[in-house]
Amino acid sequence: MIIAEVGLNHLGDEKLAMRYVYDLVKMRIDGITFQVPSKSFFRGSNKYLELKTEYIINALQYTKSMGKSFGLAIGDPEKILEYENHEVDFYKVLSKDIKNDALIDEIIKTNKKVFFSTGLSDFHEINNLLEKIKNTNRFELVHTNLGGEVENECLSRIEILKNKFSISVGYGTHCKNKNAIYLSLAFKPDSLLFYVKIDENKIYPDNDHAFILSEVPFLIENLRDLSKTIKL
C-alpha cells in the first residue's frame, strides 16, 4: 500500500482538512490516514489541532466513496468502537503507543489491518508486541526514524525486521532528505507511508519530512515506476 498521512497537518481547520481529502483521492495512492490522539493531547498549544469526530467520519465516508482506504492513527481505545461503526479500513499504532496494552487490545478486536510504527522500539519490545498479537497475517511493522537524520535512517532495518520476525514490514518516512523514500524501495517494504502538507508557508506538526500536495502525483508515479526495477 501507498498511504498518504495527513496526521495533524490539517491544523485543526476543517476546510483545510477537506482540501487534503479532495486532492488526495484523485491521486494514485491506496489510502489516507488522519491522527486521532487521546483527549489529553489537546492541551496548551495543541488545543487548536482537534477535529470534531463528525468531520472525521465525513472524511472517512467520502474517501471510501472515492475508492480509497481510510485509516486512523488513534490514541484513545474508547474511540475505536465509535469509528468502527463507520467501517474504518485500517489502523496505525504510533511509536509512542507500542506498549499501550489497552489501546492495542481494542484495536486487535477490530479484525482490521494494523500498522505498528517501531520508531521508538528495540527488538525486545517488538518481540513482546508480536507475542501479544499472535496471528500476524493482518499486522505490519513500520520502520521509521523519528529524528529524521539521514545518518540514522538505517533502511536496511526493513529487511532485518522481515527476516527476524517473519512479518510484513513497511517504511514510514520521517527523513529530512525526502529522497530516502525512493532508496527504501531497494529493501522491498510492503507499504510506504509519508506525510503531506499543503504548502511551505506554514509550520505543520509533521513539517520537515512532509511532501507538499503538489509534489505527490510526481512522487507516486516515481514510486510505482521505480518499484518495477527491483522485482524478480
DACOR-V478868 format. One record per backbone hydrogen bond with DSSP energy under -0.5 kcal/mol. NH is the residue of the N-H (numbers start at 0). CO is the residue of the C=O. If there is no record, write none. Layout:
NH,CO + NH,CO
This chain:
2,0 + 2,191 + 3,30 + 4,2 + 4,193 + 5,3 + 5,32 + 6,32 + 8,5 + 10,7 + 11,48 + 12,9 + 13,11 + 16,12 + 17,13 + 18,14 + 19,15 + 20,16 + 21,17 + 22,18 + 23,19 + 24,20 + 25,22 + 26,23 + 28,26 + 29,1 + 30,1 + 31,68 + 32,3 + 33,70 + 34,6 + 35,72 + 40,37 + 41,38 + 42,40 + 45,42 + 46,43 + 48,45 + 49,46 + 55,51 + 56,52 + 57,53 + 58,54 + 59,55 + 60,56 + 61,57 + 62,58 + 63,59 + 64,60 + 65,61 + 65,62 + 66,63 + 67,62 + 68,29 + 70,31 + 71,89 + 72,33 + 73,71 + 73,91 + 74,35 + 75,35 + 76,74 + 78,75 + 79,75 + 79,76 + 80,76 + 82,78 + 83,79 + 84,80 + 85,82 + 86,83 + 87,82 + 88,69 + 89,69 + 90,112 + 91,71 + 92,114 + 93,91 + 96,93 + 97,94 + 99,96 + 100,98 + 103,99 + 104,100 + 105,101 + 106,102 + 107,103 + 108,104 + 109,105 + 109,106 + 110,107 + 111,106 + 112,88 + 113,137 + 114,90 + 115,139 + 116,92 + 116,114 + 117,141 + 120,117 + 125,121 + 126,122 + 127,123 + 128,124 + 129,125 + 130,126 + 131,127 + 132,128 + 133,129 + 134,132 + 135,133 + 138,135 + 139,113 + 140,167 + 141,115 + 142,140 + 142,169 + 145,143 + 147,144 + 151,148 + 152,149 + 156,153 + 157,154 + 159,155 + 160,156 + 161,157 + 162,158 + 163,159 + 164,160 + 165,161 + 167,138 + 169,140 + 170,190 + 171,142 + 172,170 + 172,192 + 175,147 + 177,175 + 179,176 + 180,177 + 181,178 + 182,178 + 183,179 + 184,181 + 185,182 + 186,183 + 187,184 + 188,183 + 189,168 + 191,0 + 192,170 + 193,2 + 195,4 + 196,210 + 203,201 + 206,204 + 209,206 + 210,194 + 212,196 + 214,211 + 215,211 + 215,212 + 216,212 + 218,214 + 219,215 + 220,216 + 221,217 + 222,218 + 223,219 + 224,220 + 225,221 + 226,222 + 227,224 + 228,225 + 229,226 + 230,227
